């Protein structure tokens, strides 16, 4: 088939990572693929550069785009069939006017049952949607561990990346400060982009981290990892546990990637990650739904949108449990996760997409 992917393909953006990996596997399957990047080519992989095009051709057999619903009309207009739009939205009320964008695709591919429910509750027909998850490349999971400065025995990865308010790294730092002190043989490995809070939905990392250090003067070791990591799996392979306190995730790729690297996963009991996380293969934090603060919501704000606040006290108990029992939990969880991972390879993702084409 002649296939086009138009959308984010450059920078270290999660949408671009999905686009690159699906496209790579479509090419490997023998399809003719054109790649049209709408956000430049910084960090664009060399093996895909021959497939970059300046502009689309007139018509394709299959079109794919990971982009906001309102942009489907532009990104999926080069053909009359197999127009597949990928998008997810974390808080429960879509931005004003976005929902109607579904008419410009033949099928929507939310990445989790959680995301599909949000779309359905906002008026998008369930019959038009098929859940197609994100994936991993097992060969990437064999990456050598990233070299870290810490000498602590147990390392907890928190891959925050962009410091969006939604990711609740304030809650994560607070739970870490309450859970451990300098006497503990543990280090929080914090991967983050040090934004100054330029977007309304972002915190200033420096301000938040300064507040954390002021409140928890005896906190356990924290190693901050900055900059681009060519193979993100090397970060997880340097750690034992991957932890999030996020208010809402429609898939949470770091959780799946870290699972492939045999990390213990600690996560709120909420969101798209529950498609692949449960009580038998991870440590889940209790909490409750509440209204989403306006600044946390992207584009427009609704007083009815909800998120999930992980309970800090329960998070303290759960992260201590994971650290104390790291060897036993790794063995227990990895036996189960080794059966789950094959369902989430990029090859499996591409098979799901191609099965929908007519």
PyMOL commands that set and color helices and strands:
alter all, ss='L'
color gray80, all
select helices_A, chain A and resi 14-28+46-51+69-75+99-104+113-121+126-128+140-142+165-167+169-179+205-215+233-237+253-260+272-275+294-296+312-324+326-344+346-356
alter helices_A, ss='H'
color red, helices_A
select strands_A, chain A and resi 2-7+32-37+62-66+83-86+107-108+154-162+186-193+221-225+241-243+264-268+283-285+287-291+306-310
alter strands_A, ss='S'
color yellow, strands_A
deselect
rebuild
show_as cartoon
